[in-house]
């Protein structure tokens, strides 16, 4: 008897639970027939001129019966040679301040660029990440610090309820008396680029912007049913109460949310990484670079080194009088290096290529606190050392940095808990529980440091309900958070060191609601 037949006849009582009275076979395919349809992507234009800092609206044309996928297409104008600049990471998300969908003049859902970034971190398909980076402008050519940029086209995928699920396609054919309108509010250009100290660009603009929408065409019988019947859709909405300032190490945040909510999301945005503070840790590729940072500080600490250089004798010594230069670094012995060469006249060029670092003990914490303001503290702004720092300084714009440190690492939330009507929903948990454990349990990906979440649902990514908390029935929901730096000896001065006036927290939730479409009009079944 062959081995396969031996396995086949080795059948006992336990196998009844697996193969007794079988209902399927793996060796004959089964399929179901579907209704006849066709999909076409049609470009829609905005009313008015789309550009950085502007608000534009698109009235969705009735070119088809339903609409599903939607992409914001942005054509960036090429720029001529001028002051060096670079675009921020994930430009396609960063440029969107907010976008909303209205039916018959009533807002149905509103989303934000930061939310699109957070959602992709948690639920985006990693197998498509390379393509998504190209689509949203997260490329080397846009992030590179250069005098000019080529033309570039971005395709930013929208995440409204009808975009994420074909079964929730919006039936334009059933909205005979209500128009569908999509509005975008774009950030200013200076909030999307990084430039040298006290420099700017005025020629960074859109060449054009449109919406690419997938229209679905139905066969005559199904089209008739869609047009005449009433519809009820269980949709998902995003709730966001706006940015809240954070300037203390322990804080409470009131959650003014409604409806059955699937999950909570929160992230801190430190002001020093989003308000254009000048730093010297960004290299020519737009990356946070410890080696680059060390070379700048090494040059600035040479005696009498100016942006134009210094003598070879001075270039080999440390200007120990610049105590303020290393105030943010605790010690002036964290960097050791050598000047490579001097010219025939004994002049040392003030260039990063002229420095070799042989020891670099800079930590992410030190590098994060070492802004130009902090490095120059205690020194005259006209000193040569400060001038050298400013030569290599760039404005810090990192809208996708939710971490404590400048390189995006370390969750600034040290612990937290949720209270419902004064009762603890769960005991105080460490920040890493919300940053790592919750995503591990409920989402597809582990997000970047600083993106925190808590799920009421088993599967918050899926449309199928699997748990929620009805915030409409909760009178007082409060999120209590503690912020801090790990392994610090004392966090008494944490707020002073890290929480600037521009530091904010963003708190989101995704809720269920019902969209009713009948008699040619549409609206929500439940209001806030």
C-alpha positions as CSV (number, residue, x, y, z in Angstrom):
1,X,0.0,0.0,0.0
2,X,1.3,3.4,-0.9
3,X,1.9,6.2,1.7
4,X,-0.9,8.3,0.3
5,X,-3.4,5.4,0.6
6,X,-2.1,4.7,4.1
7,X,-3.0,8.2,5.1
8,X,-6.4,8.0,3.5
9,X,-7.5,4.8,5.4
10,X,-6.1,6.1,8.7
11,X,-9.6,7.5,9.6
12,X,-10.9,7.6,13.1
13,X,-13.6,9.2,15.3
14,X,-11.8,12.5,15.6
15,X,-11.9,12.9,11.8
16,X,-15.7,13.2,11.9
17,X,-15.3,16.7,13.2
18,X,-13.1,17.6,10.2
19,X,-14.4,15.6,7.3
20,X,-17.7,14.0,8.3
21,X,-20.6,15.1,6.1
22,X,-18.4,17.3,4.0
23,X,-19.7,20.6,2.6
24,X,-16.9,21.7,0.2
25,X,-14.3,20.2,-2.0
26,X,-10.9,21.7,-2.8
27,X,-10.8,20.1,-6.2
28,X,-13.7,21.7,-8.0
29,X,-13.9,25.5,-8.1
30,X,-17.1,27.2,-7.2
31,X,-17.9,30.7,-8.3
32,X,-20.9,33.1,-8.4
33,X,-22.2,35.1,-11.3
34,X,-22.2,38.9,-10.9
35,X,-24.2,41.7,-12.4
36,X,-22.9,43.4,-15.6
37,X,-21.0,46.6,-15.0
38,X,-18.1,48.7,-16.2
39,X,-15.7,51.1,-14.5
40,X,-14.0,54.2,-16.0
41,X,-11.7,56.7,-14.4
42,X,-12.7,60.2,-15.3
43,X,-10.9,63.4,-14.4
44,X,-12.8,66.1,-12.7
45,X,-11.7,69.8,-12.4
46,X,-12.0,72.2,-9.5
47,X,-13.8,75.4,-9.4
48,X,-11.1,78.0,-9.1
49,X,-7.3,77.6,-9.2
50,X,-5.8,75.0,-7.0
51,X,-2.5,75.9,-5.3
52,X,-0.7,76.0,-2.0
53,X,-2.6,78.0,0.6
54,X,-5.9,77.9,-1.4
55,X,-9.3,76.3,-1.0
56,X,-11.0,74.7,-4.0
57,X,-14.2,72.8,-4.6
58,X,-15.2,70.1,-7.1
59,X,-18.8,69.5,-8.0
60,X,-18.9,65.8,-8.9
61,X,-20.4,65.4,-12.4
62,X,-23.0,62.8,-13.1
63,X,-20.9,60.9,-15.6
64,X,-21.8,57.5,-14.3
65,X,-24.1,55.7,-11.9
66,X,-21.9,55.2,-8.9
67,X,-18.5,56.5,-7.8
68,X,-15.8,54.6,-5.8
69,X,-12.1,55.2,-5.8
70,X,-10.9,58.8,-5.8
71,X,-7.4,60.3,-6.2
72,X,-6.2,63.9,-5.8
73,X,-3.9,64.5,-8.8
74,X,-1.4,67.4,-8.2
75,X,1.0,68.6,-10.9
76,X,3.9,70.5,-9.3
77,X,5.4,73.2,-11.4
78,X,9.2,73.0,-12.1
79,X,11.3,75.7,-10.5
80,X,14.3,77.6,-11.7
81,X,17.7,77.9,-9.9
82,X,17.5,79.9,-6.7
83,X,17.8,79.4,-3.0
84,X,18.1,75.8,-2.1
85,X,15.1,74.0,-0.7
86,X,13.5,70.6,-0.2
87,X,10.0,69.3,0.1
88,X,8.8,67.6,3.3
89,X,8.3,63.8,3.5
90,X,4.9,62.5,2.3
91,X,4.2,65.8,0.5
92,X,0.9,64.5,-0.9
93,X,-0.5,64.0,2.6
94,X,1.2,67.1,4.1
95,X,-0.2,69.6,1.7
96,X,-3.8,68.6,2.5
97,X,-5.0,70.6,5.5
98,X,-8.4,69.1,5.3
99,X,-10.9,67.7,2.7
100,X,-14.6,67.1,3.0
101,X,-17.5,65.5,1.2
102,X,-20.9,67.2,1.1
103,X,-24.2,65.9,-0.1
104,X,-26.9,68.5,-0.7
105,X,-24.8,71.0,1.2
106,X,-24.5,68.9,4.3
107,X,-21.1,67.6,5.4
108,X,-21.0,63.8,5.5
109,X,-17.3,63.3,6.3
110,X,-14.1,65.3,6.7
111,X,-10.5,64.0,6.6
112,X,-7.1,65.5,7.1
113,X,-3.6,65.1,5.7
114,X,-2.2,64.0,9.1
115,X,-4.9,61.4,9.4
116,X,-4.1,60.0,5.9
117,X,-0.6,59.6,7.0
118,X,-1.6,57.9,10.3
119,X,-4.0,55.5,8.5
120,X,-1.4,54.5,6.0
121,X,1.1,53.8,8.8
122,X,-1.4,51.5,10.5
123,X,-3.4,49.9,7.7
124,X,-1.6,50.6,4.5
125,X,-0.4,47.6,2.5
126,X,3.4,47.3,2.9
127,X,3.6,45.5,-0.5
128,X,2.5,48.8,-2.2
129,X,4.6,51.1,-0.1
130,X,7.2,51.8,-2.8
131,X,4.4,52.8,-5.2
132,X,2.6,54.9,-2.6
133,X,5.9,56.8,-1.9
134,X,6.0,57.7,-5.6
135,X,2.3,58.6,-5.6
136,X,2.5,61.0,-2.6
137,X,5.9,62.6,-3.5
138,X,8.0,60.8,-0.8
139,X,10.9,60.6,-3.3
140,X,14.6,61.5,-3.2
141,X,14.2,64.0,-6.0
142,X,11.7,66.1,-4.0
143,X,13.4,65.6,-0.6
144,X,16.8,66.5,-1.9
145,X,18.1,69.9,-0.9
146,X,18.7,71.6,-4.2
147,X,18.4,74.9,-6.1
148,X,15.7,73.7,-8.4
149,X,13.1,71.0,-8.8
150,X,11.7,69.2,-11.9
151,X,8.0,68.8,-12.7
152,X,6.3,66.1,-10.6
153,X,2.8,64.6,-10.5
154,X,1.3,63.1,-7.3
155,X,-1.7,60.8,-7.0
156,X,-3.0,61.0,-3.5
157,X,-5.5,58.3,-2.6
158,X,-8.6,59.5,-0.7
159,X,-10.0,57.4,2.2
160,X,-13.7,58.4,2.3
161,X,-16.1,55.6,3.0
162,X,-17.0,55.0,-0.7
163,X,-13.3,55.0,-1.7
164,X,-12.4,52.1,0.6
165,X,-15.2,49.6,-0.1
166,X,-16.8,48.9,-3.4
167,X,-19.9,47.8,-1.6
168,X,-20.3,51.4,-0.3
169,X,-20.0,53.0,-3.7
170,X,-21.9,56.3,-3.7
171,X,-25.0,56.0,-6.0
172,X,-25.2,59.3,-8.0
173,X,-28.1,57.8,-9.9
174,X,-30.2,57.9,-6.7
175,X,-29.3,61.5,-5.9
176,X,-31.3,63.3,-8.5
177,X,-32.0,66.3,-6.3
178,X,-28.7,66.6,-4.3
179,X,-25.3,67.5,-5.6
180,X,-22.1,65.8,-4.3
181,X,-19.3,68.2,-3.6
182,X,-15.7,67.7,-2.5
183,X,-13.7,70.6,-1.0
184,X,-9.9,70.7,-0.4
185,X,-8.0,73.2,1.8
186,X,-4.3,73.2,1.0
187,X,-1.4,74.3,3.3
188,X,0.8,77.3,2.4
189,X,4.0,76.4,0.4
190,X,6.3,77.6,3.2
191,X,4.8,74.9,5.5
192,X,5.7,72.2,3.0
193,X,9.4,73.1,2.3
194,X,12.6,73.4,4.2
195,X,15.0,76.2,3.3
196,X,18.4,77.6,4.5
197,X,18.5,80.0,7.4
198,X,16.5,83.2,6.7
199,X,15.9,82.1,3.1
200,X,12.6,81.4,1.2
201,X,11.2,80.5,-2.2
202,X,8.2,82.2,-3.8
203,X,8.0,80.1,-7.0
204,X,6.8,76.8,-5.4
205,X,3.4,76.2,-6.8
206,X,0.9,73.9,-8.4
207,X,0.8,73.7,-12.2
208,X,-2.6,72.1,-11.9
209,X,-4.8,69.9,-9.6
210,X,-7.7,67.7,-10.4
211,X,-9.6,64.7,-9.1
212,X,-9.5,61.2,-10.7
213,X,-12.7,59.4,-9.9
214,X,-13.7,55.8,-10.8
215,X,-17.2,55.9,-12.2
216,X,-19.3,52.7,-12.3
217,X,-21.7,52.1,-15.1
218,X,-24.5,49.6,-14.3
219,X,-26.6,47.5,-16.7
220,X,-30.1,48.7,-17.3
221,X,-32.0,46.5,-14.9
222,X,-29.7,47.2,-11.9
223,X,-29.5,50.8,-12.8
224,X,-33.3,51.1,-12.6
225,X,-33.3,49.4,-9.2
226,X,-30.6,51.8,-7.8
227,X,-32.5,54.8,-9.1
228,X,-35.9,53.9,-7.7
229,X,-35.1,52.1,-4.4
230,X,-34.2,53.7,-1.1
231,X,-30.7,53.0,0.2
232,X,-29.2,52.7,3.7
233,X,-25.5,52.5,4.0
234,X,-23.5,51.8,7.2
235,X,-20.6,54.2,6.7
236,X,-17.5,55.2,8.6
237,X,-16.8,58.8,9.5
238,X,-13.7,60.5,11.0
239,X,-14.1,62.7,14.0
240,X,-11.4,65.2,15.0
241,X,-11.9,68.1,17.5
242,X,-8.8,70.0,16.4
243,X,-5.3,70.5,17.6
244,X,-4.9,71.0,21.4
245,X,-1.9,72.7,22.9
246,X,0.4,70.7,25.2
247,X,2.7,72.5,27.6
248,X,2.6,70.4,30.7
249,X,4.0,66.9,31.4
250,X,0.7,65.6,32.6
251,X,-2.5,66.6,30.9
252,X,-6.2,65.6,30.5
253,X,-8.0,65.8,27.1
254,X,-11.8,65.9,26.9
255,X,-13.1,63.6,24.1
256,X,-16.1,65.4,22.5
257,X,-17.0,62.5,20.3
258,X,-20.4,61.0,19.3
259,X,-21.8,57.8,17.8
260,X,-20.4,54.2,18.1
261,X,-16.7,54.6,17.8
262,X,-14.4,51.8,16.7
263,X,-11.0,53.1,17.9
264,X,-9.1,56.1,19.3
265,X,-5.9,57.5,17.7
266,X,-3.6,60.2,19.2
267,X,-0.2,61.6,18.3
268,X,1.9,64.5,19.7
269,X,3.5,66.9,17.3
270,X,6.4,68.8,18.9
271,X,6.6,72.4,17.9
272,X,10.3,72.3,17.2
273,X,9.8,69.8,14.4
274,X,6.9,71.6,12.7
275,X,7.3,75.3,13.1
276,X,10.4,75.9,11.0
277,X,13.0,76.0,13.8
278,X,16.5,76.1,12.4
279,X,18.6,72.9,12.9
280,X,21.9,71.6,11.6
281,X,21.1,67.9,11.4
282,X,19.5,67.7,8.0
283,X,21.7,66.5,5.2
284,X,21.4,67.1,1.5
285,X,19.0,64.2,1.1
286,X,16.6,65.7,3.6
287,X,17.4,63.0,6.2
288,X,18.4,63.5,9.9
289,X,22.1,62.6,9.8
290,X,24.2,62.4,13.0
291,X,27.5,62.5,10.9
292,X,26.4,65.7,9.2
293,X,25.5,67.2,12.5
294,X,28.8,66.2,14.1
295,X,30.8,67.8,11.2
296,X,28.9,71.1,11.5
297,X,29.6,71.3,15.2
298,X,33.3,70.3,14.7
299,X,33.7,73.2,12.2
300,X,31.9,75.7,14.4
301,X,34.1,74.8,17.4
302,X,37.4,75.6,15.6
303,X,39.1,78.7,16.8
304,X,38.2,81.7,14.7
305,X,36.5,79.6,12.1
306,X,34.1,81.7,10.0
307,X,31.9,80.8,7.0
308,X,34.9,81.9,4.8
309,X,37.4,79.6,6.7
310,X,40.3,80.1,9.0
311,X,44.1,79.5,9.2
312,X,45.4,76.0,9.5
313,X,46.8,76.7,13.0
314,X,43.5,77.8,14.3
315,X,41.6,75.0,12.5
316,X,43.4,72.4,14.6
317,X,42.3,73.8,17.9
318,X,39.0,73.9,19.8
319,X,37.6,77.2,20.8
320,X,36.8,76.3,24.4
321,X,35.4,79.8,25.0
322,X,32.2,78.9,23.2
323,X,30.5,77.3,26.2
324,X,27.1,78.1,24.9
325,X,27.8,76.2,21.6
326,X,27.7,72.9,23.5
327,X,25.2,73.8,26.1
328,X,22.6,71.6,24.5
329,X,25.1,68.7,24.3
330,X,26.1,68.6,28.0
331,X,29.8,68.2,27.1
332,X,32.2,69.5,24.5
333,X,33.9,66.1,24.3
334,X,31.2,64.2,22.5
335,X,32.9,64.8,19.0
336,X,36.4,64.1,17.9
337,X,37.6,64.7,14.3
338,X,40.3,66.1,12.0
339,X,40.6,68.8,9.4
340,X,41.5,67.1,6.2
341,X,43.6,69.8,4.5
342,X,44.5,73.4,4.1
343,X,45.4,75.2,0.8
344,X,48.8,76.4,-0.2
345,X,48.2,79.7,1.7
346,X,47.5,77.8,4.9
347,X,43.7,78.5,4.7
348,X,41.2,75.9,6.0
349,X,38.0,75.8,4.0
350,X,34.8,75.8,6.0
351,X,33.4,72.7,4.2
352,X,31.9,69.5,5.5
353,X,34.1,67.6,3.0
354,X,37.1,69.0,4.8
355,X,36.2,67.2,8.1
356,X,36.7,63.6,9.1
357,X,34.9,62.5,12.2
358,X,36.7,59.8,14.2
359,X,34.4,59.7,17.3
360,X,30.8,60.7,17.5
361,X,28.9,60.2,20.8
362,X,26.0,62.4,19.8
363,X,22.7,60.9,21.0
364,X,19.3,61.4,19.4
365,X,18.2,63.3,22.5
366,X,21.1,65.7,22.3
367,X,20.7,66.2,18.6
368,X,17.0,66.9,19.0
369,X,17.6,69.7,21.5
370,X,20.4,71.3,19.5
371,X,18.5,73.9,17.5
372,X,20.4,77.0,16.4
373,X,18.8,78.9,19.2
374,X,20.0,76.4,21.8
375,X,23.5,76.0,20.3
376,X,24.0,79.8,20.2
377,X,22.7,80.4,23.7
378,X,25.1,82.5,25.7
379,X,27.0,83.7,22.6
380,X,26.8,86.8,20.6
381,X,24.8,86.2,17.4
382,X,27.6,87.8,15.5
383,X,30.3,85.4,16.6
384,X,32.0,83.3,13.9
385,X,30.8,80.1,15.4
386,X,27.2,81.0,15.2
387,X,27.7,82.2,11.6
388,X,29.2,78.8,10.7
389,X,26.1,77.1,12.3
390,X,23.8,79.3,10.2
391,X,25.7,78.5,7.1
392,X,24.6,74.9,7.3
393,X,21.2,75.5,9.1
394,X,17.9,74.5,7.6
395,X,14.3,75.1,8.7
396,X,12.8,71.9,10.2
397,X,9.5,70.9,8.7
398,X,8.6,67.3,9.6
399,X,4.8,67.0,9.6
400,X,5.0,63.2,9.8
401,X,7.3,63.2,12.8
402,X,5.2,62.1,15.9
403,X,8.3,61.0,17.8
404,X,10.1,62.7,20.7
405,X,13.4,62.9,18.8
406,X,14.3,64.7,15.6
407,X,14.8,61.4,13.8
408,X,11.2,60.3,14.6
409,X,12.2,57.8,17.3
410,X,10.8,57.3,20.8
411,X,7.1,57.7,21.8
412,X,6.7,61.0,23.8
413,X,3.7,59.4,25.6
414,X,5.1,57.7,28.6
415,X,1.8,56.4,29.9
416,X,-2.0,57.0,29.6
417,X,-5.5,55.8,30.4
418,X,-9.0,56.4,29.3
419,X,-11.8,57.4,31.7
420,X,-15.6,57.1,30.9
421,X,-17.8,59.1,33.2
422,X,-15.1,59.2,35.8
423,X,-14.4,55.5,35.7
424,X,-11.2,54.0,34.3
425,X,-11.9,52.1,31.1
426,X,-8.6,50.4,31.7
427,X,-5.7,50.7,34.1
428,X,-2.8,53.0,33.3
429,X,-0.7,51.6,30.5
430,X,2.8,52.5,29.3
431,X,3.0,54.5,26.1
432,X,4.5,51.6,24.2
433,X,1.4,49.6,24.9
434,X,-0.6,52.0,22.7
435,X,2.3,52.4,20.1
436,X,3.1,48.7,19.7
437,X,0.8,46.2,21.5
438,X,-2.5,47.6,20.3
439,X,-1.4,47.8,16.6
440,X,0.0,44.3,16.9
441,X,-3.4,43.0,18.1
442,X,-5.7,45.0,15.8
443,X,-4.0,46.5,12.8
444,X,-1.9,45.3,9.8
445,X,1.2,47.3,10.6
446,X,3.2,48.7,13.6
447,X,3.3,52.4,13.0
448,X,6.1,54.9,13.5
449,X,7.0,55.9,17.1
450,X,4.5,58.3,18.6
451,X,1.4,57.1,16.8
452,X,-0.8,55.7,19.6
453,X,-4.1,53.9,19.3
454,X,-6.7,52.0,21.3
455,X,-9.3,49.8,19.7
456,X,-12.8,49.0,20.9
457,X,-13.2,46.7,17.9
458,X,-11.6,43.3,17.1
459,X,-10.9,44.4,13.6
460,X,-11.0,48.2,13.3
461,X,-9.7,48.1,9.7
462,X,-12.7,46.2,8.4
463,X,-16.1,47.6,7.6
464,X,-17.9,44.7,9.3
465,X,-18.6,45.9,12.8
466,X,-16.7,43.9,15.4
467,X,-17.1,46.1,18.5
468,X,-17.5,49.8,19.4
469,X,-18.1,52.2,22.2
470,X,-21.2,54.5,21.8
471,X,-19.7,57.9,22.7
472,X,-23.2,59.5,22.3
473,X,-24.2,57.7,25.6
474,X,-21.0,58.8,27.4
475,X,-21.3,62.2,29.1
476,X,-17.7,62.7,29.9
477,X,-14.9,60.8,28.2
478,X,-11.3,61.9,29.1
479,X,-7.9,60.8,27.9
480,X,-5.2,61.2,30.6
481,X,-1.7,61.2,29.3
482,X,1.8,61.6,30.8
483,X,4.7,62.7,28.6
484,X,8.4,62.1,29.2
485,X,11.8,61.0,28.0
486,X,12.8,57.4,28.7
487,X,15.7,56.7,31.0
488,X,15.9,60.3,32.0
489,X,17.2,60.8,35.6
490,X,14.5,63.4,36.3
491,X,11.7,64.7,34.1
492,X,11.1,67.8,36.2
493,X,12.2,70.0,33.3
494,X,10.7,67.9,30.5
495,X,8.1,70.4,29.6
496,X,10.6,73.2,29.5
497,X,13.0,71.2,27.3
498,X,10.6,69.6,24.9
499,X,7.1,71.1,25.0
500,X,7.3,74.4,23.2
501,X,4.4,76.8,22.6
502,X,3.7,75.2,19.3
503,X,3.5,71.6,20.6
504,X,0.0,70.1,19.9
505,X,-1.8,66.8,20.2
506,X,-4.1,65.4,17.6
507,X,-6.9,63.0,18.7
508,X,-9.0,61.1,16.2
509,X,-11.7,58.5,16.2
510,X,-13.6,56.6,13.5
511,X,-17.3,56.1,14.1
512,X,-20.2,54.4,12.4
513,X,-23.2,56.3,11.0
514,X,-26.0,55.6,8.6
515,X,-26.3,57.3,5.3
516,X,-29.9,57.3,3.9
517,X,-30.7,58.0,0.3
518,X,-34.3,58.2,-0.7
519,X,-36.5,60.3,-3.0
520,X,-33.5,61.6,-4.8
521,X,-31.9,63.1,-1.7
522,X,-29.3,61.9,0.8
523,X,-28.4,62.6,4.5
524,X,-27.2,61.2,7.7
525,X,-29.6,59.3,10.0
526,X,-27.8,60.5,13.2
527,X,-26.4,64.0,13.8
528,X,-23.9,65.0,16.5
